[in-house]
Amino acid sequence: MLGIIIPIIIIAFFYGVGVGLYEYFPYQFLDSSKDVLVQQKITQNDQFVNQDDVGSLIKINSKSDIEQKRNLLTEFFWNVGSFQRVTHNTQTPEIEYDISDSNYSDFQNLKRIDRLTVEMEYGINSISYLFIPKQSNEKLILYHQGHGGDFILGKDTIQFFLDRNFTVLAMSMPLLGMNNQPIIEIDGLGEMKLTSHNKLGLLEANNFNPMKLFLDPIQINLNFLDKEYDFKRYSMIGLSGGGWTTVVYSAIDERISDSFSVAGSMPFYLRVDSRDMGDYEQTNIELYKNVNYLELYVLSAYGDGRQHVQIFNENDSCCFSGDGNETYEFVIKDRISQLGKGDFQIFIDDSHKEHKISEDTLGIILKSMGES
């Protein structure tokens, strides 16, 4: 039997090579099939261009519209009418000064690390590290890690800014990194361990929106830093889910002068690929039917001396790759220009094929902040 099979395999192999080299039958059939598949892929990737008028999705045309949208956001997240009322909250993080963490023992220009812990509803916490340089330029970088987990994944980014005398506050998303995953009890459902953001949706109640868990630790930490330090400027950088957090938080809090979202989000009409849809916080329709992504971008960019910069990895291995941003970049720029305050930029990083903040991206960020 093997004496028959082996010669057949050898003949098939060399015939296949001949098909490719000399275009024997069924070369033309296979080639046309390949063209069909390629065209299907192009069509799939181009579905987003069917959005007729991107500008019509942005219901922000004046300063009063800006204020109304921001108030809608604070009402959604904190159930109060203005962000000023949110920041009047007297809650402060628990501070542990000058901690030891061997993960960062090799850091340069590091004076000390302080650990900030914020306790929230349902026993959920947020643990952040404040990296204080030996020499300080009196500017703060808030670095926010994404779904990858602990902010140690952003170690190179943190060191990059320490080297340039920035103080860095590093944070992780709820339930990730050093943050806990408590076991809670829900009426009628029983006990459950909170292991993913999608489970947070089960906590929704008339007097509590679990979406606040993504933003509350930031404003509590910044309120503390406002009182304890005299930073000249706050900038925020986030990767992936941290990029989403950067967009939404800087849309609300004008203390963030520079916001940089890396592979963090895109408008819904661009989310053709299922991997771009995101989880609970990225698709919570109760939020986006009032303030959509395009409007969040405008809010993040608007204000005196403020800017919002989006950076996409062209060949990102995770999500938000490609060049769909071309459909809205100049629409946002034009709207910001009409409003008269702020700046909006998009950059495409083609230097790698990973889901990360690259050296090229760090250079873009530094230049955008006017730093050498």
Backbone hydrogen bonds, N-H to C=O, Kabsch-Sander energy under -0.5 kcal/mol:
donor,donor_aa,acceptor,acceptor_aa,energy
4,I,1,M,-1.2
5,I,1,M,-2.1
6,I,2,L,-2.3
8,I,4,I,-1.4
9,I,5,I,-2.4
10,I,6,I,-2.2
11,I,7,P,-2.5
12,A,8,I,-2.6
13,F,9,I,-2.2
14,F,10,I,-2.1
15,Y,11,I,-2.3
16,G,12,A,-2.3
17,V,13,F,-2.0
18,G,14,F,-2.1
19,V,15,Y,-2.3
20,G,16,G,-1.7
21,L,17,V,-2.4
22,Y,18,G,-3.2
23,E,19,V,-1.1
24,Y,18,G,-0.6
27,Y,24,Y,-3.0
30,L,26,P,-2.5
31,D,27,Y,-3.0
32,S,28,Q,-2.3
33,S,29,F,-2.1
34,K,30,L,-2.3
35,D,31,D,-2.0
36,V,32,S,-2.0
37,L,33,S,-2.4
38,V,34,K,-2.7
39,Q,35,D,-2.7
40,Q,36,V,-2.5
41,K,37,L,-2.1
42,I,38,V,-2.5
43,T,39,Q,-2.9
44,Q,40,Q,-2.6
45,N,41,K,-2.5
46,D,42,I,-1.5
47,Q,44,Q,-1.1
49,V,46,D,-1.6
50,N,47,Q,-1.6
51,Q,48,F,-1.5
52,D,50,N,-0.8
56,S,53,D,-0.8
57,L,54,V,-1.8
58,I,55,G,-1.5
59,K,57,L,-0.8
66,I,62,S,-1.8
67,E,63,K,-2.3
68,Q,64,S,-2.3
69,K,65,D,-2.5
70,R,66,I,-2.3
71,N,67,E,-2.3
72,L,68,Q,-2.0
73,L,69,K,-1.8
74,T,70,R,-2.3
75,E,71,N,-2.3
76,F,72,L,-2.1
77,F,73,L,-2.7
78,W,74,T,-2.3
79,N,74,T,-0.6
79,N,75,E,-1.1
80,V,74,T,-1.1
85,R,82,S,-0.6
86,V,82,S,-0.9
87,T,83,F,-2.3
88,H,84,Q,-0.8
89,N,86,V,-1.7
94,E,117,T,-3.0
96,E,115,R,-2.3
97,Y,95,I,-0.5
99,I,113,I,-2.8
104,Y,101,D,-2.1
105,S,102,S,-1.3
107,F,104,Y,-1.7
111,K,109,N,-0.6
111,K,132,I,-2.9
112,R,132,I,-1.4
114,D,130,L,-2.1
115,R,96,E,-2.7
116,L,114,D,-0.5
116,L,128,S,-2.7
117,T,94,E,-2.3
118,V,126,S,-2.5
119,E,117,T,-0.5
120,M,124,I,-2.8
123,G,120,M,-1.0
124,I,121,E,-1.8
126,S,118,V,-1.8
128,S,116,L,-3.0
128,S,126,S,-0.5
129,Y,170,A,-1.8
130,L,114,D,-3.2
131,F,129,Y,-0.7
131,F,168,V,-3.4
132,I,112,R,-2.5
132,I,130,L,-0.7
134,K,109,N,-0.7
137,N,165,N,-3.0
140,L,233,R,-2.5
141,I,167,T,-3.1
142,L,140,L,-0.5
142,L,235,S,-3.1
143,Y,141,I,-0.8
143,Y,169,L,-2.4
144,H,142,L,-0.5
144,H,237,I,-3.0
145,Q,143,Y,-0.5
145,Q,171,M,-2.8
149,G,146,G,-1.6
153,L,150,D,-2.0
154,G,151,F,-1.9
155,K,152,I,-1.7
158,I,154,G,-2.6
159,Q,155,K,-2.6
160,F,156,D,-2.1
161,F,157,T,-1.6
162,L,158,I,-2.2
163,D,159,Q,-2.7
165,N,162,L,-2.3
166,F,161,F,-2.6
167,T,139,K,-2.3
168,V,131,F,-2.2
169,L,141,I,-2.8
170,A,129,Y,-3.0
170,A,168,V,-0.7
171,M,143,Y,-2.5
176,L,173,M,-1.8
179,N,176,L,-1.8
184,I,182,P,-0.6
184,I,192,M,-3.0
186,I,190,G,-2.4
189,L,186,I,-2.5
190,G,186,I,-2.2
192,M,184,I,-2.7
194,L,182,P,-2.4
195,T,193,K,-1.1
199,K,196,S,-0.7
200,L,196,S,-0.5
200,L,197,H,-1.2
201,G,197,H,-0.5
201,G,198,N,-0.9
202,L,199,K,-1.7
203,L,200,L,-2.1
204,E,201,G,-1.2
205,A,208,F,-2.4
208,F,205,A,-1.2
212,K,209,N,-2.1
213,L,210,P,-1.6
214,F,211,M,-1.5
215,L,212,K,-0.9
216,D,212,K,-3.3
218,I,215,L,-0.9
219,Q,215,L,-1.7
220,I,216,D,-2.3
221,N,217,P,-2.2
222,L,218,I,-2.7
223,N,219,Q,-2.1
224,F,220,I,-1.7
225,L,221,N,-2.5
226,D,222,L,-2.5
227,K,223,N,-1.3
228,E,224,F,-2.1
229,Y,225,L,-2.4
232,K,138,E,-3.5
233,R,138,E,-0.6
234,Y,255,R,-0.6
235,S,140,L,-2.3
236,M,258,D,-3.1
237,I,142,L,-2.9
238,G,260,F,-2.4
239,L,144,H,-1.8
240,S,262,V,-2.7
242,G,239,L,-2.6
243,G,240,S,-0.7
244,W,240,S,-2.0
245,T,241,G,-2.2
246,T,242,G,-2.0
247,V,243,G,-2.1
248,V,244,W,-2.4
249,Y,245,T,-2.8
250,S,246,T,-2.1
251,A,247,V,-1.2
252,I,248,V,-0.7
252,I,249,Y,-1.2
253,D,249,Y,-2.7
254,E,252,I,-0.7
256,I,253,D,-1.6
257,S,234,Y,-2.2
257,S,255,R,-1.0
258,D,234,Y,-1.2
259,S,307,Q,-2.0
260,F,236,M,-2.8
261,S,309,V,-2.3
262,V,238,G,-2.9
262,V,260,F,-0.6
263,A,261,S,-0.6
263,A,311,I,-2.7
270,L,267,P,-1.6
271,R,268,F,-1.6
272,V,270,L,-2.1
276,D,273,D,-1.9
277,M,274,S,-1.4
282,Q,279,D,-0.8
283,T,279,D,-1.4
283,T,280,Y,-0.5
285,I,283,T,-1.2
287,L,284,N,-1.7
288,Y,284,N,-1.6
289,K,285,I,-2.1
290,N,287,L,-1.4
291,V,287,L,-2.1
296,L,292,N,-2.2
297,Y,293,Y,-2.2
298,V,294,L,-1.7
299,L,295,E,-2.5
300,S,296,L,-2.3
301,A,297,Y,-1.4
302,Y,298,V,-1.9
306,R,303,G,-1.7
307,Q,257,S,-2.5
308,H,343,D,-2.4
309,V,259,S,-3.1
310,Q,345,Q,-2.6
311,I,261,S,-2.7
312,F,347,F,-2.4
314,E,312,F,-0.7
314,E,349,D,-2.0
315,N,352,H,-0.5
316,D,313,N,-1.8
322,G,314,E,-1.7
326,E,323,D,-1.9
327,T,324,G,-2.2
328,Y,325,N,-1.8
329,E,325,N,-2.2
332,I,328,Y,-2.4
333,K,329,E,-2.2
334,D,330,F,-2.3
335,R,331,V,-2.1
336,I,332,I,-2.6
337,S,333,K,-2.3
338,Q,334,D,-2.1
339,L,335,R,-2.0
340,G,336,I,-1.6
341,K,336,I,-0.6
343,D,301,A,-1.0
343,D,306,R,-0.6
345,Q,308,H,-1.9
347,F,310,Q,-2.6
349,D,312,F,-3.2
349,D,347,F,-0.5
350,D,348,I,-0.7
356,K,354,E,-1.0
358,S,356,K,-0.7
362,L,358,S,-2.3
363,G,359,E,-2.0
364,I,360,D,-2.0
365,I,361,T,-2.6
366,L,362,L,-2.5
367,K,363,G,-2.3
368,S,364,I,-2.4
369,M,365,I,-1.5
370,G,367,K,-1.5
371,E,366,L,-2.4
